[in-house]
Amino acid sequence: MLTEDKKKMLEYYNEGLKLYKEMKFKEALKVFKIALKHDPQDGPTRLYIARCIELNKNPPPPDWDGVFTMTTK
């Protein structure tokens, strides 16, 4: 059974993922940060926060297919 915090986190995570796929990285970042408040240890949320920060700095082309290419190890 999921806790209320976990349910809220998943709700915000899914909304952030939707925005991310729509290339709305600033909005997605805000939503992922809210999700993280409900579950600070959630790895996927932390990953998408880092990706949103990077993609805000270096936006992908308009025909982006959603694939994230790591530039550092």
Backbone as a chain_set.jsonl record, in Angstrom:
{"seq": "MLTEDKKKMLEYYNEGLKLYKEMKFKEALKVFKIALKHDPQDGPTRLYIARCIELNKNPPPPDWDGVFTMTTK", "coords": {"N": [[0.841, -1.185, 0.0], [0.526, 2.203, -0.831], [1.873, 5.142, 0.665], [0.408, 8.32, 1.585], [2.144, 10.41, 0.928], [3.745, 9.17, -1.023], [1.838, 8.667, -3.002], [1.165, 11.302, -3.7], [3.658, 12.146, -4.615], [3.95, 10.512, -6.895], [1.852, 11.474, -8.433], [2.672, 14.138, -8.97], [5.11, 13.54, -10.197], [4.305, 12.187, -12.549], [2.952, 14.279, -13.82], [5.097, 16.041, -14.182], [6.652, 14.491, -15.915], [5.028, 14.407, -18.167], [5.096, 17.124, -18.929], [7.832, 17.331, -19.44], [8.121, 15.627, -21.665], [6.766, 17.16, -23.45], [8.567, 19.077, -23.934], [8.663, 21.203, -22.173], [10.578, 22.279, -20.205], [11.229, 24.041, -18.068], [8.807, 24.301, -16.688], [8.379, 21.618, -16.09], [10.544, 21.131, -14.395], [9.846, 22.62, -12.104], [7.605, 21.161, -11.239], [8.7, 18.599, -10.821], [10.36, 19.216, -8.673], [8.489, 19.709, -6.687], [7.42, 17.151, -6.484], [9.637, 15.851, -5.434], [9.708, 16.842, -2.856], [7.82, 15.328, -1.603], [8.906, 12.816, -1.639], [11.938, 12.645, -0.949], [14.04, 10.892, -1.567], [13.639, 9.776, -4.04], [14.883, 8.376, -6.86], [14.366, 8.465, -9.793], [12.977, 10.927, -9.99], [14.93, 12.742, -9.131], [16.775, 12.345, -11.199], [15.357, 13.331, -13.453], [15.102, 15.988, -12.685], [17.768, 16.839, -12.833], [18.153, 16.474, -15.581], [16.292, 18.281, -16.644], [17.404, 20.697, -15.8], [19.803, 20.671, -17.262], [18.773, 20.582, -19.906], [17.428, 22.985, -19.995], [19.561, 24.716, -20.038], [20.882, 23.927, -22.368], [19.022, 23.655, -24.842], [17.201, 21.129, -26.657], [16.92, 20.29, -30.219], [14.049, 21.339, -32.216], [12.89, 19.039, -33.318], [13.337, 17.032, -31.517], [13.586, 13.763, -30.189], [13.256, 12.85, -27.649], [15.317, 11.402, -26.604], [17.973, 11.358, -24.367], [21.201, 12.489, -24.408], [24.099, 11.763, -22.78], [26.623, 13.995, -21.771], [28.8, 13.999, -20.165], [30.672, 11.83, -17.998]], "CA": [[0.0, 0.0, 0.0], [1.302, 3.434, -0.929], [1.585, 6.212, 1.616], [-0.135, 9.526, 0.951], [3.268, 11.129, 0.319], [4.146, 8.459, -2.244], [0.785, 8.917, -3.991], [1.334, 12.68, -4.162], [4.89, 12.182, -5.395], [3.672, 9.908, -8.199], [0.98, 12.402, -9.15], [3.512, 15.223, -9.474], [6.101, 12.954, -11.102], [3.647, 11.951, -13.837], [2.712, 15.588, -14.438], [6.404, 16.515, -14.628], [7.056, 13.691, -17.067], [4.212, 14.889, -19.291], [5.668, 18.407, -19.341], [9.162, 17.031, -19.981], [7.939, 15.082, -23.011], [6.284, 18.272, -24.272], [9.713, 19.989, -24.002], [8.41, 22.332, -21.278], [11.53, 21.878, -19.177], [11.138, 24.907, -16.882], [7.604, 23.911, -15.957], [8.612, 20.262, -15.584], [11.472, 21.244, -13.272], [9.074, 23.062, -10.938], [6.739, 20.068, -10.796], [9.559, 17.548, -10.267], [10.822, 19.66, -7.351], [7.377, 19.475, -5.762], [7.38, 15.695, -6.288], [10.76, 15.47, -4.578], [9.367, 17.19, -1.47], [7.006, 14.232, -1.069], [9.777, 11.638, -1.511], [13.273, 13.187, -1.228], [14.995, 9.869, -1.998], [13.225, 9.17, -5.306], [15.93, 8.472, -7.876], [13.912, 8.964, -11.087], [12.666, 12.353, -9.898], [16.226, 13.436, -9.095], [17.338, 12.254, -12.545], [14.662, 14.263, -14.337], [15.462, 17.346, -12.273], [19.082, 17.108, -13.434], [17.984, 16.584, -17.036], [15.601, 19.544, -16.928], [18.387, 21.772, -15.626], [20.701, 20.607, -18.418], [18.048, 20.911, -21.134], [17.146, 24.418, -19.968], [20.809, 25.378, -20.438], [21.192, 23.516, -23.742], [17.776, 23.093, -25.371], [17.309, 20.227, -27.801], [16.296, 20.821, -31.437], [12.585, 21.202, -32.236], [12.479, 17.686, -33.695], [13.89, 16.151, -30.487], [12.814, 12.529, -30.022], [13.193, 12.502, -26.238], [16.52, 10.692, -26.181], [18.915, 12.227, -23.66], [22.575, 12.072, -24.626], [24.979, 12.217, -21.706], [27.809, 14.68, -22.285], [29.9, 13.709, -19.242], [30.511, 10.559, -17.302]], "C": [[0.883, 1.245, 0.0], [0.885, 4.433, 0.141], [1.003, 7.401, 0.858], [0.977, 10.328, 0.276], [3.689, 10.483, -0.994], [3.12, 8.677, -3.354], [0.92, 10.317, -4.577], [2.569, 12.798, -5.046], [4.633, 11.637, -6.796], [2.795, 10.806, -9.063], [1.808, 13.531, -9.77], [4.558, 14.708, -10.462], [5.493, 12.756, -12.491], [3.348, 13.254, -14.564], [4.025, 16.166, -14.964], [6.876, 15.784, -15.864], [6.297, 14.117, -18.321], [4.786, 16.202, -19.828], [7.04, 18.22, -19.984], [9.041, 16.539, -21.424], [7.423, 16.13, -23.986], [7.361, 19.346, -24.45], [9.481, 21.271, -23.203], [9.264, 22.116, -20.029], [11.476, 22.744, -17.92], [9.939, 24.526, -16.025], [7.781, 22.528, -15.33], [9.513, 20.299, -14.357], [10.734, 21.647, -11.996], [8.241, 21.919, -10.363], [7.564, 18.929, -10.203], [10.078, 17.941, -8.883], [9.733, 19.487, -6.298], [7.278, 17.978, -5.461], [8.456, 15.262, -5.304], [10.505, 15.816, -3.109], [8.568, 16.066, -0.805], [7.802, 12.943, -0.902], [11.198, 12.054, -1.896], [14.292, 12.171, -1.741], [14.672, 9.282, -3.373], [14.245, 9.429, -6.417], [15.462, 8.992, -9.226], [13.571, 10.461, -11.071], [13.947, 13.175, -9.888], [16.871, 13.45, -10.48], [16.682, 13.264, -13.481], [14.901, 15.716, -13.947], [16.79, 17.727, -12.913], [18.964, 17.287, -14.943], [17.29, 17.885, -17.413], [16.56, 20.72, -16.807], [19.305, 21.824, -16.842], [19.994, 21.038, -19.703], [17.574, 22.361, -21.154], [18.374, 25.204, -20.408], [21.119, 25.142, -21.911], [19.963, 22.853, -24.359], [18.015, 22.166, -26.565], [16.671, 20.862, -29.039], [14.782, 20.582, -31.414], [12.101, 19.789, -32.57], [13.012, 16.621, -32.728], [12.988, 14.943, -30.276], [12.745, 12.054, -28.573], [14.399, 11.763, -25.717], [17.474, 11.693, -25.555], [20.309, 11.667, -23.849], [23.442, 12.646, -23.523], [26.225, 12.851, -22.321], [29.017, 14.484, -21.386], [29.62, 12.386, -18.551], [30.377, 10.781, -15.82]], "O": [[1.864, 1.324, 0.74], [-0.292, 4.554, 0.478], [1.097, 7.472, -0.367], [0.785, 10.863, -0.816], [3.962, 11.182, -1.97], [3.489, 8.851, -4.516], [0.808, 10.507, -5.788], [2.543, 13.455, -6.086], [5.056, 12.241, -7.781], [2.979, 10.886, -10.278], [1.66, 13.839, -10.952], [4.855, 15.373, -11.455], [6.106, 13.119, -13.495], [3.474, 13.328, -15.786], [4.064, 16.718, -16.064], [7.443, 16.397, -16.769], [6.869, 14.176, -19.41], [4.943, 16.368, -21.038], [7.363, 18.887, -20.967], [9.779, 16.989, -22.3], [7.613, 16.01, -25.196], [7.105, 20.396, -25.04], [10.048, 22.313, -23.53], [8.754, 21.814, -18.95], [11.66, 22.233, -16.816], [10.036, 24.437, -14.801], [7.384, 22.297, -14.187], [9.275, 19.578, -13.387], [10.973, 21.076, -10.932], [8.181, 21.734, -9.147], [7.174, 18.35, -9.189], [10.219, 17.083, -8.012], [10.023, 19.157, -5.148], [7.074, 17.587, -4.312], [8.22, 14.411, -4.447], [11.031, 15.151, -2.216], [8.636, 15.882, 0.41], [7.423, 12.075, -0.116], [11.62, 11.843, -3.033], [15.316, 12.564, -2.3], [15.368, 8.374, -3.826], [14.435, 10.565, -6.85], [16.101, 9.89, -9.774], [13.85, 11.173, -12.036], [14.033, 14.197, -10.569], [17.449, 14.458, -10.886], [17.371, 13.971, -14.216], [14.9, 16.589, -14.814], [16.923, 18.817, -13.471], [19.612, 18.163, -15.517], [17.663, 18.523, -18.398], [16.526, 21.638, -17.626], [19.555, 22.898, -17.389], [20.564, 21.782, -20.502], [17.341, 22.913, -22.229], [18.252, 26.233, -21.071], [21.564, 26.05, -22.614], [19.872, 21.626, -24.396], [18.914, 22.394, -27.373], [15.96, 21.861, -28.924], [14.296, 19.723, -30.679], [11.015, 19.392, -32.147], [13.122, 15.449, -33.088], [11.767, 15.08, -30.194], [12.229, 10.969, -28.301], [14.504, 11.516, -24.516], [17.754, 12.744, -26.131], [20.58, 10.519, -23.499], [23.515, 13.862, -23.347], [26.807, 12.318, -23.266], [30.143, 14.77, -21.793], [28.491, 11.896, -18.525], [30.232, 9.821, -15.063]]}, "num_chains": 1, "name": "protein.A"}
